[in-house]
Amino acid sequence: MTVIRASVVQTCTAAYSMPETLDKLRRLAKVAKERDASQLAVFPEAFIGGYPKMSTFGVVVGERSAAGRDEFLRYHQAAIELPSPELAQIEAIAREVDIFLVVGVIERDGGTLYCTAIFVDPAEGFVAKHRKLMPTAAERLIWGQGGADTLAVVEKEFSPSVKTKLSATICWENYMPLLRTFYYSKGTQIYCAPTVDARPVWQNTMTHIALEGRCFVLSACQYAQEKDYPADHAVRDASARNGENVMIAGGSVIISPLGDVLAGPLLDGEGVLSADLDLDDIVRGKFDHDVVGHYARKDIFELNVKGA
């Protein structure tokens, strides 16, 4: 058998409450394990620490407001350090539930925040992290840029007969062709894509990557409503505030190396999607398309990665 049972979890942060967010992590990891018998669960981008959708942090070109600085202070305080007591709790959840976790977190390193994905093994604990290389648009106001030192490809033995390689590419990093090619070149088989991109076109992106890399794509997106944010948080239309208004609409999905949708997309609510991943399907797919092998034309093209 070369099959791994895997889940993507669609949920959102319990805003500015680490205990409640960790309770969500435990509860939904248990659903993946106990209901679906999953060995791996992927949580969305910025699940720990939160994604401040619609926030401006008081910034216009040339000026920053005092209120925006206070908002950044609160956001900075909601992030976690690596290592930290909060990370130890995530490790304890992975160990208790007996499931490998890939979790989107906001990482605090001194005065700088990073949008990070962490890999947590139930036996070994925290084994790797990936910092988002290029925050998108206004995200650059609040997050730093990751470096080549966190381009992690994690090798995991799920059983004596099932060994695999996992990576994480966060949200619009997935539109960086050279980054994708780097991960393909390192042999990623389970390509995790934590995100907050709920646009319908995101499904096309995930399908393209699965086909291009001949890998399993596991995209976990947040689902959040106005009621999931503080009462003073910015919303799209302040004159029509309603707790049921959707802020991030989900769309979590699992896709096979041949572009087949194995689960999802999940829309309009929190939930857990699960599927069997037959790793032999990767080789079946590479029979006619190996983008870093027989379909690469290495006599013409070369990928150079500085510092990896």
VENMO-V92851 format. One record per residue. N is the residue number from 0. RES is the residue in three letters. D_CENTER is the distance of its C-alpha to the mean C-alpha in whole Angstrom. Layout:
# VENMO-V92851
N;RES;D_CENTER
N;RES;D_CENTER
This chain:
# VENMO-V92851
0;MET;27
1;THR;24
2;VAL;22
3;ILE;19
4;ARG;18
5;ALA;14
6;SER;12
7;VAL;10
8;VAL;10
9;GLN;11
10;THR;12
11;CYS;12
12;THR;13
13;ALA;17
14;ALA;18
15;TYR;19
16;SER;20
17;MET;18
18;PRO;20
19;GLU;20
20;THR;16
21;LEU;16
22;ASP;19
23;LYS;16
24;LEU;14
25;ARG;17
26;ARG;18
27;LEU;15
28;ALA;15
29;LYS;19
30;VAL;18
31;ALA;16
32;LYS;19
33;GLU;22
34;ARG;22
35;ASP;20
36;ALA;21
37;SER;17
38;GLN;17
39;LEU;13
40;ALA;11
41;VAL;7
42;PHE;6
43;PRO;5
44;GLU;4
45;ALA;8
46;PHE;9
47;ILE;11
48;GLY;13
49;GLY;12
50;TYR;12
51;PRO;16
52;LYS;16
53;MET;20
54;SER;21
55;THR;23
56;PHE;23
57;GLY;27
58;VAL;27
59;VAL;29
60;VAL;30
61;GLY;32
62;GLU;32
63;ARG;30
64;SER;31
65;ALA;32
66;ALA;30
67;GLY;27
68;ARG;27
69;ASP;27
70;GLU;24
71;PHE;22
72;LEU;24
73;ARG;23
74;TYR;19
75;HIS;20
76;GLN;21
77;ALA;18
78;ALA;16
79;ILE;16
80;GLU;18
81;LEU;17
82;PRO;19
83;SER;20
84;PRO;21
85;GLU;18
86;LEU;16
87;ALA;19
88;GLN;19
89;ILE;15
90;GLU;17
91;ALA;20
92;ILE;18
93;ALA;17
94;ARG;20
95;GLU;22
96;VAL;20
97;ASP;20
98;ILE;16
99;PHE;14
100;LEU;11
101;VAL;7
102;VAL;6
103;GLY;5
104;VAL;9
105;ILE;11
106;GLU;13
107;ARG;17
108;ASP;19
109;GLY;23
110;GLY;23
111;THR;20
112;LEU;16
113;TYR;13
114;CYS;9
115;THR;8
116;ALA;6
117;ILE;9
118;PHE;10
119;VAL;13
120;ASP;16
121;PRO;18
122;ALA;21
123;GLU;20
124;GLY;18
125;PHE;16
126;VAL;16
127;ALA;14
128;LYS;11
129;HIS;10
130;ARG;11
131;LYS;10
132;LEU;13
133;MET;14
134;PRO;13
135;THR;15
136;ALA;18
137;ALA;19
138;GLU;16
139;ARG;18
140;LEU;20
141;ILE;18
142;TRP;15
143;GLY;17
144;GLN;16
145;GLY;15
146;GLY;17
147;ALA;18
148;ASP;18
149;THR;14
150;LEU;14
151;ALA;13
152;VAL;14
153;VAL;15
154;GLU;18
155;LYS;18
156;GLU;21
157;PHE;20
158;SER;24
159;PRO;27
160;SER;27
161;VAL;23
162;LYS;21
163;THR;18
164;LYS;16
165;LEU;12
166;SER;10
167;ALA;6
168;THR;7
169;ILE;5
170;CYS;7
171;TRP;11
172;GLU;11
173;ASN;11
174;TYR;14
175;MET;15
176;PRO;18
177;LEU;19
178;LEU;15
179;ARG;15
180;THR;18
181;PHE;18
182;TYR;15
183;TYR;17
184;SER;20
185;LYS;19
186;GLY;19
187;THR;15
188;GLN;16
189;ILE;12
190;TYR;10
191;CYS;6
192;ALA;5
193;PRO;2
194;THR;5
195;VAL;9
196;ASP;11
197;ALA;13
198;ARG;16
199;PRO;18
200;VAL;18
201;TRP;14
202;GLN;15
203;ASN;17
204;THR;15
205;MET;13
206;THR;16
207;HIS;17
208;ILE;15
209;ALA;16
210;LEU;19
211;GLU;19
212;GLY;18
213;ARG;19
214;CYS;16
215;PHE;14
216;VAL;11
217;LEU;9
218;SER;7
219;ALA;6
220;CYS;8
221;GLN;10
222;TYR;13
223;ALA;16
224;GLN;19
225;GLU;22
226;LYS;23
227;ASP;19
228;TYR;20
229;PRO;23
230;ALA;26
231;ASP;27
232;HIS;23
233;ALA;24
234;VAL;24
235;ARG;24
236;ASP;28
237;ALA;29
238;SER;32
239;ALA;31
240;ARG;29
241;ASN;28
242;GLY;25
243;GLU;25
244;ASN;24
245;VAL;20
246;MET;18
247;ILE;15
248;ALA;16
249;GLY;13
250;GLY;13
251;SER;11
252;VAL;12
253;ILE;13
254;ILE;15
255;SER;18
256;PRO;19
257;LEU;22
258;GLY;20
259;ASP;20
260;VAL;18
261;LEU;18
262;ALA;17
263;GLY;16
264;PRO;16
265;LEU;16
266;LEU;17
267;ASP;19
268;GLY;18
269;GLU;16
270;GLY;15
271;VAL;14
272;LEU;15
273;SER;16
274;ALA;17
275;ASP;19
276;LEU;18
277;ASP;21
278;LEU;21
279;ASP;24
280;ASP;23
281;ILE;21
282;VAL;25
283;ARG;26
284;GLY;24
285;LYS;25
286;PHE;29
287;ASP;29
288;HIS;26
289;ASP;25
290;VAL;23
291;VAL;24
292;GLY;27
293;HIS;30
294;TYR;28
295;ALA;28
296;ARG;31
297;LYS;31
298;ASP;34
299;ILE;33
300;PHE;30
301;GLU;28
302;LEU;25
303;ASN;25
304;VAL;22
305;LYS;24
306;GLY;23
307;ALA;21
